[in-house]
Amino acid sequence: MRELVRRIDAATPPDRDRAVDALRALAILGVVLGHWLVTALIADTGTVRAASPLQHMPQLTPVSWLFQTLAVFFLVGGQVGAKSYASARTRGTTYGEWLGARTVRLFRPVAAVLAVWAVIAGALLASGVGTETVHALLRLVLSPLWFLLVFAALTAVTPLVAKLHPLWPLAVVLHVDLIRFGLGGPAELGWINVAAGWLVPYCLGASWARGGLRSRSTGWALLLIGAAATAGLVLWAGYPASMVGVPGSRISNLDPPTLAAVTFGLAQCGAARLLLGPLRRVLRRPAAWAAVALVNISAMTVFLWHQTAMMAVTAVGLLAGEALPGLHTVPRDFGWVFARLAWLPVFAVALLVCWAAFRKYEEGRPRKGGRIVREGRPARKSVMRRAQSGLE
């Protein structure tokens, strides 16, 4: 392990901003932990249904503030995408070649998830499992994929939006919410915010690639203004405090994104900017950097299979013959929360199994002759190339 750490550190280009990779890894892990903490599968009515502790314990709402980290992911995506496209143009790479390579890296591991779950769903239906149960399971697996479609779309229009000021899509979100909430407009209008809302942090990232967001004062401004705007929208405009959807809630801040979700994302982007310095200092340590690099290599695999890992543990737990606390019970009290925390390491082990089985679909094929595995330093360089591409 020490040798692997040393080689990863040695293969890292000196000018690489390790903090960018750390922000991306933190964003993905935040989503994973958030889903594991606020999603429960209950089988008390003859069918399996999803439930959330936020529905029964609104005092846990701050959990959603910590683990709803999508804005940071789009911030980093915009920064890396803009730099990647500029670099491709310098090399003479065409737009089609650039976009094709990025799209393949993004969706190759998705194909594996869809294929496996098509088989699982068919087997469950053939064995007599109800359609409601199968639908609930598929919803948990497939619903996180929406953001990959949005990310792919924003990636495709990177040449058009790379110099777009974030205030323009922010203004679109503001007007959409004003029409649908303030003037009683059609709810379907909110789906415009799926693109406009996430375009705000993406454009901030593109600005970062052009040299923006350099000063800590910019980070503080985004953090304070975004937090103040979000608090105002929650306290006086009727937006929900939770930054994730809560079953039974009249409004979801994410489905589709609301103005509150976007202003909260601005605060997160500001916090991310302020974290760059501390992260750079921490990542000078080879062990810390190696951990971040390895997470980035398999970030898509972790994201795509974390719900499957949780469901696998839940299904195996049914063999106990009774409802296990924190796994099958209704999340209505803090006893469930403490029990769920105890299950997190088990979910992580199940995810590790999924990672071992499916990571090859993200990392790509090894070179002929096994050179990646056998040849020391070239192997570490391939690790760094995959970490660099990551979720671009």
Backbone torsions as a table, in degrees:
resi	resn	phi	psi	omega
1	MET	NA	-42.8	179.0
2	ARG	-61.3	-37.1	179.4
3	GLU	-67.2	-40.1	177.4
4	LEU	-62.0	-45.0	178.9
5	VAL	-60.1	-45.3	-178.2
6	ARG	-62.7	-41.1	-176.5
7	ARG	-72.6	-37.7	176.0
8	ILE	-62.1	-43.2	179.5
9	ASP	-64.8	-41.5	-178.6
10	ALA	-69.3	-29.1	-177.8
11	ALA	-83.9	-4.9	-178.2
12	THR	-80.3	125.9	178.0
13	PRO	-58.9	140.4	-177.1
14	PRO	-59.5	-30.4	-176.4
15	ASP	-89.8	5.6	-179.7
16	ARG	-73.2	131.9	177.7
17	ASP	-86.4	97.3	-175.6
18	ARG	-65.7	-24.9	-178.6
19	ALA	-65.7	-30.6	178.0
20	VAL	-63.1	-44.8	177.4
21	ASP	-62.8	-37.9	179.9
22	ALA	-65.2	-40.6	178.1
23	LEU	-62.7	-40.7	179.0
24	ARG	-64.9	-43.6	178.9
25	ALA	-63.7	-41.9	178.8
26	LEU	-63.7	-37.7	179.9
27	ALA	-63.9	-45.1	180.0
28	ILE	-66.4	-45.5	-179.4
29	LEU	-65.9	-32.2	176.5
30	GLY	-62.5	-43.7	178.3
31	VAL	-63.4	-43.6	-179.3
32	VAL	-61.2	-51.8	-179.5
33	LEU	-64.0	-37.6	178.5
34	GLY	-60.6	-45.7	178.7
35	HIS	-63.1	-42.3	-179.6
36	TRP	-65.1	-30.3	-176.7
37	LEU	-86.3	-28.6	-174.0
38	VAL	-113.1	11.8	178.6
39	THR	-123.8	127.8	176.0
40	ALA	-128.9	145.3	175.6
41	LEU	-106.5	118.7	-175.2
42	ILE	-112.8	134.5	179.4
43	ALA	-125.4	59.9	-176.7
44	ASP	-110.2	5.3	-179.0
45	THR	-127.9	18.2	-177.3
46	GLY	87.7	-12.1	175.1
47	THR	-129.9	160.8	178.0
48	VAL	-92.1	132.0	177.8
49	ARG	-135.1	155.4	177.9
50	ALA	-90.6	144.3	177.5
51	ALA	-139.8	161.0	-178.0
52	SER	-130.3	135.1	174.6
53	PRO	-63.5	-22.9	179.1
54	LEU	-65.3	-23.8	179.2
55	GLN	-71.4	-34.4	-177.0
56	HIS	-99.6	-23.7	-176.9
57	MET	-131.5	78.6	-178.1
58	PRO	-61.2	-16.9	178.2
59	GLN	-67.4	-10.3	176.6
60	LEU	-88.3	4.3	-178.0
61	THR	-51.4	-39.8	178.6
62	PRO	-55.8	-20.9	175.9
63	VAL	-59.6	-38.7	180.0
64	SER	-67.7	-25.7	178.1
65	TRP	-71.7	-30.8	-178.1
66	LEU	-81.0	-37.3	-168.8
67	PHE	-109.4	0.4	172.9
68	GLN	-92.8	91.1	-168.5
69	THR	-114.0	23.5	-175.4
70	LEU	-64.1	-34.1	-179.9
71	ALA	-60.1	-37.4	178.8
72	VAL	-66.0	-38.1	177.9
73	PHE	-62.6	-44.3	-179.9
74	PHE	-70.9	-31.3	174.6
75	LEU	-60.0	-51.1	179.7
76	VAL	-65.4	-38.8	178.7
77	GLY	-60.7	-40.9	177.8
78	GLY	-65.9	-40.4	-179.8
79	GLN	-65.6	-47.0	-177.6
80	VAL	-70.7	-39.8	-179.5
81	GLY	-62.9	-45.1	-179.9
82	ALA	-64.0	-42.6	178.7
83	LYS	-65.8	-40.2	-178.8
84	SER	-64.1	-42.8	-178.8
85	TYR	-67.8	-40.2	177.4
86	ALA	-61.8	-41.1	178.6
87	SER	-66.1	-38.6	179.8
88	ALA	-63.9	-40.8	178.8
89	ARG	-64.0	-38.3	178.8
90	THR	-62.9	-37.4	-179.6
91	ARG	-79.9	-9.0	-178.9
92	GLY	88.0	11.0	177.7
93	THR	-72.1	135.5	180.0
94	THR	-75.0	161.2	177.8
95	TYR	-59.5	-42.7	-179.4
96	GLY	-62.2	-42.6	178.7
97	GLU	-65.1	-42.5	-179.7
98	TRP	-63.0	-49.3	-178.2
99	LEU	-67.0	-39.1	179.9
100	GLY	-61.1	-44.0	-179.3
101	ALA	-63.5	-42.1	-178.8
102	ARG	-69.4	-38.8	-179.6
103	THR	-66.8	-40.7	178.3
104	VAL	-61.3	-45.3	179.8
105	ARG	-61.7	-33.8	-176.3
106	LEU	-76.3	-41.5	-169.7
107	PHE	-103.2	-8.1	177.2
108	ARG	-59.3	-46.0	177.5
109	PRO	-70.4	-22.5	177.8
110	VAL	-65.5	-38.4	-179.3
111	ALA	-59.1	-37.9	179.5
112	ALA	-65.1	-42.5	178.6
113	VAL	-62.2	-46.2	-178.5
114	LEU	-63.1	-40.4	-179.2
115	ALA	-65.5	-45.8	-178.7
116	VAL	-63.5	-44.2	-176.5
117	TRP	-75.4	-22.8	172.0
118	ALA	-64.1	-41.4	177.9
119	VAL	-67.5	-45.2	-179.1
120	ILE	-61.6	-45.9	-179.1
121	ALA	-62.6	-42.8	178.0
122	GLY	-62.3	-41.4	179.5
123	ALA	-65.7	-40.2	179.3
124	LEU	-64.4	-44.5	179.5
125	LEU	-65.4	-39.4	-179.9
126	ALA	-66.6	-29.5	-179.6
127	SER	-85.0	1.2	175.8
128	GLY	98.2	4.9	177.1
129	VAL	-67.6	137.4	-176.6
130	GLY	-64.9	152.5	-179.3
131	THR	-64.5	-31.0	179.2
132	GLU	-63.9	-41.2	178.8
133	THR	-65.8	-46.5	-179.7
134	VAL	-62.5	-39.8	179.0
135	HIS	-63.0	-42.1	179.6
136	ALA	-62.5	-40.7	180.0
137	LEU	-68.7	-45.2	-179.5
138	LEU	-64.3	-34.9	179.4
139	ARG	-62.7	-40.7	179.0
140	LEU	-65.6	-37.3	-177.7
141	VAL	-76.2	-42.9	-170.5
142	LEU	-90.3	-26.7	-176.0
143	SER	-60.6	-35.5	177.1
144	PRO	-65.1	-14.0	-177.6
145	LEU	-73.0	-14.1	-178.7
146	TRP	-57.6	-38.1	-174.0
147	PHE	-72.2	-23.7	175.4
148	LEU	-69.0	-36.7	177.0
149	LEU	-64.7	-42.6	178.1
150	VAL	-63.5	-43.9	-179.4
151	PHE	-62.7	-40.8	178.3
152	ALA	-63.8	-40.1	179.5
153	ALA	-65.3	-42.8	179.0
154	LEU	-66.7	-36.9	176.1
155	THR	-60.3	-41.6	-178.0
156	ALA	-64.2	-30.6	-178.0
157	VAL	-100.7	14.4	179.9
158	THR	-51.8	-44.2	179.6
159	PRO	-60.2	-27.2	-178.0
160	LEU	-85.5	-31.9	-173.1
161	VAL	-105.6	0.1	-173.9
162	ALA	-59.1	-28.4	-180.0
163	LYS	-112.8	13.7	178.7
164	LEU	-75.4	131.2	179.2
165	HIS	-72.6	134.8	-178.1
166	PRO	-58.7	-21.3	179.7
167	LEU	-65.1	-26.7	-178.8
168	TRP	-67.4	-53.8	176.5
169	PRO	-65.6	-30.0	175.9
170	LEU	-62.6	-39.7	178.1
171	ALA	-64.5	-35.6	177.4
172	VAL	-63.4	-46.1	179.1
173	VAL	-60.4	-43.1	179.6
174	LEU	-59.1	-47.2	-178.0
175	HIS	-70.2	-37.2	177.4
176	VAL	-61.6	-46.1	179.7
177	ASP	-67.4	-36.5	177.7
178	LEU	-61.5	-41.2	-179.0
179	ILE	-70.9	-47.0	-173.7
180	ARG	-79.0	-30.9	180.0
181	PHE	-98.0	-42.1	-175.8
182	GLY	-83.5	-33.2	-175.7
183	LEU	-111.0	6.2	177.7
184	GLY	70.6	29.0	179.2
185	GLY	-70.5	172.9	-178.6
186	PRO	-64.5	139.2	-179.3
187	ALA	-63.4	-30.5	-178.3
188	GLU	-61.0	-22.4	179.1
189	LEU	-60.2	-26.4	-178.7
190	GLY	-61.0	-21.4	-177.8
191	TRP	-69.9	-14.5	171.4
192	ILE	-60.5	-31.7	-177.7
193	ASN	-70.1	-16.3	177.4
194	VAL	-60.7	-41.4	177.0
195	ALA	-83.5	-49.1	-175.0
196	ALA	-65.4	-40.3	-176.5
197	GLY	-63.1	-46.1	-178.3
198	TRP	-82.4	-12.9	174.0
199	LEU	-69.1	-24.6	-179.9
200	VAL	-61.8	-57.8	177.8
201	PRO	-67.1	-29.8	178.2
202	TYR	-63.1	-42.8	177.8
203	CYS	-68.1	-33.8	174.4
204	LEU	-61.5	-40.7	178.1
205	GLY	-64.4	-40.4	177.4
206	ALA	-63.8	-38.3	175.6
207	SER	-62.7	-38.4	176.8
208	TRP	-59.9	-42.5	180.0
209	ALA	-63.3	-29.2	-179.6
210	ARG	-86.4	2.4	178.6
211	GLY	109.3	1.9	176.5
212	GLY	-78.2	177.7	179.7
213	LEU	58.9	26.3	-176.3
214	ARG	-76.0	-33.6	-172.6
215	SER	-93.8	149.7	175.9
216	ARG	-66.8	-26.9	179.0
217	SER	-63.8	-34.7	176.2
218	THR	-64.7	-41.5	177.2
219	GLY	-61.7	-44.9	178.6
220	TRP	-63.8	-39.6	179.9
221	ALA	-63.0	-45.8	178.4
222	LEU	-62.5	-43.6	-178.6
223	LEU	-63.1	-50.0	-174.5
224	LEU	-72.3	-43.7	179.9
225	ILE	-67.1	-43.4	178.9
226	GLY	-63.0	-43.9	179.7
227	ALA	-65.4	-42.9	-179.8
228	ALA	-64.2	-42.9	179.1
229	ALA	-64.2	-42.1	179.3
230	THR	-63.9	-44.5	178.6
231	ALA	-60.7	-41.5	178.6
232	GLY	-63.7	-42.0	179.5
233	LEU	-65.3	-36.3	179.5
234	VAL	-74.0	-43.7	-174.1
235	LEU	-76.4	-34.9	-170.8
236	TRP	-123.1	-11.1	-178.0
237	ALA	-112.3	0.1	174.1
238	GLY	85.4	10.1	177.4
239	TYR	-75.4	145.9	177.8
240	PRO	-67.3	149.3	180.0
241	ALA	-76.0	-28.8	-179.7
242	SER	-71.6	134.4	178.7
243	MET	-91.1	9.4	170.5
244	VAL	-127.9	164.2	179.6
245	GLY	-69.3	142.7	177.6
246	VAL	-121.8	124.9	-179.9
247	PRO	-54.3	133.3	179.5
248	GLY	89.2	-10.1	-179.9
249	SER	-76.3	141.9	-178.3
250	ARG	-68.5	-33.6	-178.5
251	ILE	-127.1	137.0	171.5
252	SER	-110.1	135.4	179.0
253	ASN	-76.0	-9.7	-177.0
254	LEU	-117.0	-13.9	-168.4
255	ASP	-129.7	72.6	4.3
256	PRO	-89.1	173.9	-179.8
257	PRO	-59.6	139.5	176.6
258	THR	-104.1	173.0	175.8
259	LEU	-59.5	-37.0	178.9
260	ALA	-63.1	-39.8	178.3
261	ALA	-64.3	-37.4	-178.4
262	VAL	-71.7	-44.0	178.2
263	THR	-66.1	-35.7	174.6
264	PHE	-63.1	-38.3	177.1
265	GLY	-64.0	-35.4	175.6
266	LEU	-62.3	-41.2	177.4
267	ALA	-62.5	-40.7	178.3
268	GLN	-64.4	-39.8	178.5
269	CYS	-63.3	-39.6	175.9
270	GLY	-62.7	-43.7	178.0
271	ALA	-62.8	-38.3	178.6
272	ALA	-62.3	-41.6	178.1
273	ARG	-61.7	-39.8	-179.1
274	LEU	-70.7	-23.4	-179.3
275	LEU	-81.8	-12.7	-174.3
276	LEU	-57.6	-46.6	-179.2
277	GLY	-61.2	-53.9	177.5
278	PRO	-58.1	-39.3	179.7
279	LEU	-65.1	-40.0	179.2
280	ARG	-62.5	-38.2	178.8
281	ARG	-67.0	-43.1	-179.4
282	VAL	-65.1	-39.2	-173.9
283	LEU	-80.1	2.5	168.1
284	ARG	-69.2	-20.2	177.5
285	ARG	-77.7	122.9	-176.1
286	PRO	-54.9	-39.2	-177.9
287	ALA	-65.6	-42.1	179.3
288	ALA	-64.9	-43.0	179.9
289	TRP	-66.5	-38.9	179.4
290	ALA	-61.9	-39.7	178.7
291	ALA	-62.5	-44.0	179.2
292	VAL	-64.5	-44.2	-179.2
293	ALA	-61.1	-42.2	-178.7
294	LEU	-69.2	-36.0	176.0
295	VAL	-64.0	-42.4	-179.4
296	ASN	-64.5	-35.0	178.3
297	ILE	-58.4	-39.5	-174.4
298	SER	-114.4	25.0	-175.2
299	ALA	-60.7	-42.1	-179.7
300	MET	-67.9	-38.8	177.8
301	THR	-62.4	-44.2	178.2
302	VAL	-61.3	-46.3	-178.4
303	PHE	-64.5	-45.2	-173.1
304	LEU	-72.6	-26.9	-173.9
305	TRP	-108.7	0.7	-175.0
306	HIS	-68.7	-33.6	177.4
307	GLN	-71.0	-37.3	176.4
308	THR	-61.8	-40.8	178.2
309	ALA	-60.9	-44.4	178.8
310	MET	-63.0	-42.8	-179.8
311	MET	-67.3	-35.1	178.6
312	ALA	-63.8	-44.2	177.6
313	VAL	-63.2	-41.9	179.5
314	THR	-61.9	-42.6	-179.6
315	ALA	-66.0	-44.3	179.0
316	VAL	-63.7	-35.1	179.1
317	GLY	-62.9	-23.8	178.4
318	LEU	-64.7	-21.3	179.0
319	LEU	-65.7	-16.2	178.2
320	ALA	-67.5	-18.2	177.4
321	GLY	86.6	-4.2	177.6
322	GLU	-147.5	159.9	-179.0
323	ALA	-66.4	126.2	179.6
324	LEU	-92.2	131.1	-179.2
325	PRO	-57.5	136.2	178.9
326	GLY	79.4	-3.9	-178.5
327	LEU	-121.8	-48.1	-178.4
328	HIS	-116.9	-8.6	-175.0
329	THR	-86.6	158.2	179.8
330	VAL	-68.4	129.9	-177.2
331	PRO	-79.9	75.3	-174.3
332	ARG	-111.6	-5.6	-178.6
333	ASP	-148.3	174.8	-176.8
334	PHE	-72.4	-17.1	172.9
335	GLY	-61.0	-39.4	177.2
336	TRP	-64.5	-40.1	-178.2
337	VAL	-61.3	-47.5	-178.9
338	PHE	-65.9	-36.7	177.7
339	ALA	-66.8	-39.9	-180.0
340	ARG	-64.6	-39.1	177.0
341	LEU	-58.3	-36.8	179.3
342	ALA	-69.3	-24.7	179.6
343	TRP	-81.9	-17.1	-175.6
344	LEU	-56.4	-43.0	177.4
345	PRO	-62.0	-31.8	178.3
346	VAL	-69.1	-42.1	175.0
347	PHE	-58.6	-40.8	-178.4
348	ALA	-63.9	-39.5	178.0
349	VAL	-64.4	-43.2	178.2
350	ALA	-63.0	-38.8	177.3
351	LEU	-65.5	-35.7	177.0
352	LEU	-62.4	-37.3	176.8
353	VAL	-64.5	-45.5	177.4
354	CYS	-61.4	-40.5	178.8
355	TRP	-60.9	-45.5	-179.2
356	ALA	-62.5	-32.8	-176.6
357	ALA	-81.4	-31.3	-168.3
358	PHE	-123.0	0.7	-176.7
359	ARG	-64.0	-24.5	-178.2
360	LYS	-63.1	-25.8	-179.4
361	TYR	-73.3	-19.5	176.0
362	GLU	-94.4	-40.4	-174.9
363	GLU	-77.4	-18.3	-178.3
364	GLY	86.3	173.9	-177.2
365	ARG	-75.1	142.5	174.1
366	PRO	-68.3	156.6	179.3
367	ARG	-66.2	154.6	-178.9
368	LYS	-58.7	133.4	179.3
369	GLY	88.8	3.4	177.0
370	GLY	72.9	22.2	-173.9
371	ARG	-59.8	-34.1	-179.1
372	ILE	-62.0	-35.5	-175.7
373	VAL	-81.4	-32.8	-166.9
374	ARG	-96.5	-24.6	-161.6
375	GLU	-100.7	34.6	171.1
376	GLY	56.3	-107.9	-173.1
377	ARG	-60.5	-44.4	175.5
378	PRO	-57.5	-34.8	177.2
379	ALA	-62.7	-42.6	-179.7
380	ARG	-67.5	-34.8	177.5
381	LYS	-65.6	-35.9	176.9
382	SER	-66.9	-36.0	174.3
383	VAL	-57.7	-45.1	-177.8
384	MET	-68.4	-36.0	177.2
385	ARG	-63.8	-41.3	179.8
386	ARG	-69.9	-35.8	177.1
387	ALA	-65.9	-36.4	-179.1
388	GLN	-67.5	-42.3	179.1
389	SER	-69.3	-43.1	174.7
390	GLY	40.9	-118.6	-179.1
391	LEU	-107.3	30.1	-179.5
392	GLU	-60.4	NA	NA
